[in-house]
Amino acid sequence: MASEIHMPGPVCLIENTKGQLVINPEALKILSAIKQPLVVVAIVGLYRTGKSYLLNKLAGKKKGFSLGSTIQSHTKGIWMWCVPHPEKPNHTLVLLDTEGLGDVEKGDNQNDSWIFALAILLSSTFVYNSMGTINQQAMDQLHYVTELTDQIRAKSSPGDSEVEDSADFVSFFPDFVWTLRDFSLELEANGQPITADEYLELSLKLKQGTDIKTKSFNEPRLCIRKFFPRKKCFIFDRPAQRKHLAHLEQLQEEDLNPEFREQVVDFCSYILKSSKIKTLSGGIRVNGPRLESLVLTYVSAISSGDLPCMENAVLALAQIENSAAVKKAIAHYDQQMGQTLQLPTDTLQELLDLHRASEKEAIEVFMKNSFKDVDQNFQKELGTCLVAKRDVFCEQNVKASSDCCMALLQDIFSPLEEEVKQGTFSKPGGYYLFIQKKEELTNKYYQVPRKGIQAEEILRKYLESKQVVADALLQTDQSLTEKEKEIEVERMKAESAEAAKKMLEEMQKKNEKMMKEKEKSHQEHVKQLTEKMEMEKAQFMAEQQRILKLKLQEQERLLKEGFQKESKKLQNEMEAIQRRSREFSPICNIL
């Protein structure tokens, strides 16, 4: 529940210290406990531009993220604050505050680029905060966006050689929100009032030309337009007089500029209502443990000199979750069998039916909790485990039945054995008396219910072990002629042969049942896997259509602005997506 989140204030998630990015274990522990879907809002911008103030407002608190009042960047690395989402019940809002870009103390700005890239990779809404208007200086300060193609990979290995890897950025990049602080211009164009969003759209217009200056002008604008699926802009007046700005969090609401207060309310309302759940490719909703895994994977890649890769991060997450899904499915199977199975069962089929019902539910649990199970390796592991568990239950069933039957036979036949010892049947006519008594006790044995699947086999073995007694009584019974004795011997042989034949037939029936069970199990795995693949295919197609629509809109805008070359690049990207959609055919490679 949301009420379980108790974070009185932010903690450092990724520390930027001595040129190294170091993950804080305490922050990971907090994430690992959050099972709800996450809405992740990250804010990035130059140092001392009031980023932390906006995040504190989103958290509904006056204090929290540090508001440094000097020229030194206050936030080192990335800080995290998890709070119950005020607009979405049973969701958690994760606020990420990044250290100010361009900090005079750092000297080496390489980590600025990594902080920028991580904020994009971890968030579902990315807020870029800057001072003043969107002019060339503001764009130059946003050069980090042009470096993303060298710092993030969508796929672990290049696919279509005609299309750049960054063509897939729009499929997993967050929404982009540009907040302009201390904005003093009138929002108008050609003498007509315009909205902040229209101002952003005009500011992202490209210029014609091939010289270096024009290329530098166009590059960040083109990256913002192509990489981010949705773009939004907010302007803010100066919050108060300059002398009060250093202590903004100490000011009362009534001391702040009314326009600024209203603009902050509008910003918070939009972010809280419109920010989406953090989602990975394939529609995978991110919760705390998943965000924890992403942080570990991305920072590990950066620390080892590699590039953070979305595909690798999802596969690493899939390994963890699919392994857990197998354990969860087996635990469910164990629980169901524990509740429904009573040993010994009357028939093998009774046990197999219970197994199949529990197996079906176990596969459902696995399907619900797994994703991107390459070559169905984890599902095969589950199938192998369930077969092994079924076989163990079958062995336990045999033993339980055997133990029950042996105890029952001992109880029923012990008086007969005692009479044999006392010589009750060692007299003329004693043999047939013994046979009659044995048949009476055998019938009594048959009348006892729930002896299990070993009832016949254990009885046969028991009677076989007592055959020597019957033989001795037959041979010493003086009331029988030799001919009668020979006939009786032949009858006993025929009876024994019939019993052996019956046992062979039973063994054959058991093997046939087990083969049928194997086929039914296989069919259940295939059925559920096929259903999941159909759902994933529909999801994939919808995702591709969403990306195509975004790229088509951008292509139309580029054509309108007269940029044929860039339009052609987008056309190639769209054709690659269409090819990918046609070729998308998940392989059912189970068992």
URKATA-V198186 format. One record per backbone hydrogen bond with DSSP energy under -0.5 kcal/mol. NH is the residue of the N-H (numbers start at 1). CO is the residue of the C=O. Records with the same first field share a line. If there is no record, write none. Layout:
NH->CO ; CO
This chain:
4->1
5->2
6->4
7->5
8->6
11->80
13->78
14->78
15->22
17->15 ; 20
20->17
22->15 ; 20
24->13
25->23
27->24
28->24
29->25
30->26
31->27
32->28
33->29 ; 30
34->31
35->33
37->90
38->286
39->92
40->38
41->39 ; 94
42->40 ; 125
43->96
44->127
46->129
47->101
49->46
54->50
55->51
56->52
57->53
58->54
59->55
60->57
61->56
64->65
68->66
76->74
77->75
78->14
79->97
80->11
81->95
83->81 ; 93
85->91
89->87
91->88
92->37
93->83
94->39 ; 92
95->81 ; 93
96->41 ; 94
97->79 ; 95
98->43 ; 96
99->77
101->45
103->100
106->103
107->103
108->106
109->107
112->109
113->109
114->110
115->111
116->112
117->113
118->114
119->115
120->116
121->117
122->118
123->119
124->40
125->40
126->175
127->42 ; 125
128->126 ; 177
129->44 ; 127
130->179
132->181
135->133
139->135
140->136
141->137
142->138 ; 139
143->140
145->142
146->143
147->143 ; 144
148->144 ; 145
150->147
151->148
152->148
153->308
161->159
163->160
167->164
168->165
169->166
171->168
172->168 ; 169
173->169
175->124
176->230
177->126 ; 175
178->232
179->128 ; 177
180->178 ; 234
181->130 ; 179
182->237
183->180 ; 236
188->186
189->192
192->189
194->187
199->195
200->196
201->197
202->198
203->199
204->200
205->202
215->211
216->212
217->213
218->214
219->215
220->216
221->217
222->218
223->219
224->220
225->221
226->222
227->223
228->224
232->176
234->178
236->180
244->241
245->241 ; 242
246->242
247->244
248->245
250->247
251->247 ; 248
255->252
256->252 ; 253
257->239
261->257
262->258
263->259
264->260
265->261
266->262
267->263
268->264
269->265
270->266
271->267
272->268
273->269
274->270
275->271
278->38
280->284
283->280
284->280
285->283
286->278
288->34
289->34
291->287
292->288
293->289
294->290
295->291
296->292
297->293
298->294
299->295
300->296
301->297
302->298
303->299
304->300
305->302
306->301
308->151
310->153
311->154
313->309
314->310
315->311
316->312
317->313
318->314
319->315
320->316
321->317
322->318
323->319
324->320
325->321
326->322
327->323
328->324
329->325
330->326
331->327
332->328
333->329
334->330
335->331
336->332
337->333
338->334
339->335
340->336
341->337
343->341
351->347
352->348
353->349
354->350
355->351
356->352
357->353
358->354
359->355
360->356
361->357
362->358
363->359
364->360
365->361
366->362
367->363
368->364
369->365
370->366
374->372
376->373
377->374
380->376
381->377
382->378
383->379
384->380
385->381
386->382
387->383
388->384
389->385
390->386
391->387
392->388
393->389
394->390
395->391
396->392
397->393
398->394
399->395
400->396
401->397
402->398
403->399
404->400
405->401
406->402
407->403
408->404
409->405
410->406
411->407
412->408
413->409
414->410
417->413
418->414
419->415
420->416
421->417
422->418
423->420
424->419
426->423
427->425
430->427
433->429
434->430
435->431
436->432
437->433
438->434
439->435
440->436
441->437
442->438
443->439
444->440
445->441
446->442
447->443
448->444 ; 445
453->345
455->452
458->454
459->455
460->456
461->457
462->458
463->459
464->460
465->461
466->462
467->464
469->466
470->466
471->467
472->468
473->469
474->470
475->471
476->472
477->473 ; 474
478->476
480->477
485->481
486->482
487->483
488->484
489->485
490->486
491->487
492->488
493->489
494->490
495->491
496->492
497->493
498->494
499->495
500->496
501->497
502->498
503->499
504->500
505->501
506->502
507->503
508->504
509->505
510->506
511->507
512->508
513->509
514->510
515->511
516->512
517->513
518->514
519->515
520->516
521->517
522->518
523->519
524->520
525->521
526->522
527->523
528->524
529->525
530->526
531->527
532->528
533->529
534->530
535->531
536->532
537->533
538->534
539->535
540->536
541->537
542->538
543->539
544->540
545->541
546->542
547->543
548->544
549->545
550->546
551->547
552->548
553->549
554->550
555->551
556->552
557->553
558->554
559->555
560->556
561->557
562->558 ; 559
563->558
564->562
567->563
568->564
569->565
570->566
571->567
572->568
573->569
574->570
575->571
576->572
577->573
578->574
579->575
580->576
581->577
582->578
583->579
584->580
585->583
588->586
589->587
